[in-house]
């Protein structure tokens, strides 16, 4: 039986505390994810597909199989299935993921959420740090931290498959979804499920503009693409 994606996802709450009678598996990590989706309204997308995965630099890595498994789940949620004969597939789905170069971003923070290091020092020499130990810079109107981050990007593109090719022109693009997130690690390992989960609702749609959405690593879309079966 093929997987069917629930029509509406119910957001899961992040952990907000500990109860003596409840053991929590861990608090959710929430990411600000940028999503951009395009869809060609002139062509009807098929249902059978062949999957092509492109790792960064062209060489397969340890995440390729994970990415393929999760994307298959996401596509199944939209009624698509992998063709038994790749040459007869109606659609070619290309999956690519990469990590961008390190860059520094300025992030506003709440100084009241920080902790003061060396409280015995004079106030003009005290350093306020956030939960990760990064110093918070105070200005006249705000408080900010400088973060070194890497952009993680996942792109899922659907083109006409071999079954639709005529040889007279290259395969036309049917739809694409591009998902980006910044975090401080230089690998895509941890955020790959979040990237695929964020893409689920946008497969085969047109977002008109780039959207930013908050996605928890314990949200239902992420659970859906990482679940077995």
C-alpha angles and dihedrals in degrees: 000000000000121000115256120205115226111252093232129026119218110216116239118226120241117243110277104177148332127273120200092230096046129069112206120209091215141298120281121256110223122204133194101231126191114214128188120178131182130186130188105229092193097065129057111225118230128227105230116073146175118220125227119183125197118194121200110282091014095270118116115248137186093276098057096086091044091051093049093048093050094044090051088055091048092050092047088056087063095049096262123135136189113259116241087219110044091201090061096048116127092211136034110212115199120198122193131171132179146166118233127217121283116271137171120244130185114231124190114229139180107255090204088066092058130088126232116239117212096008090186091068120094112275093251090058099044118112120216112209132190125232091279093052096254115144116250115223113216121210131177094272107018149013123238142176128209112232128193105215142170123217114233115201132190121188124189115187127181119202134172109286131225091276090063099040116114100180090235095093139008118272111280121236114250102184142332138199123200119191127185135182135172124220138149100256123091096220133070094222101106100035099045093092089048091051093050092042091052090051096053098086092045101054109123093004137105117233092190089214137021110281130202117214134174112238126186120211086229097049121125095252090054091046090049096055093043098045120106126241 
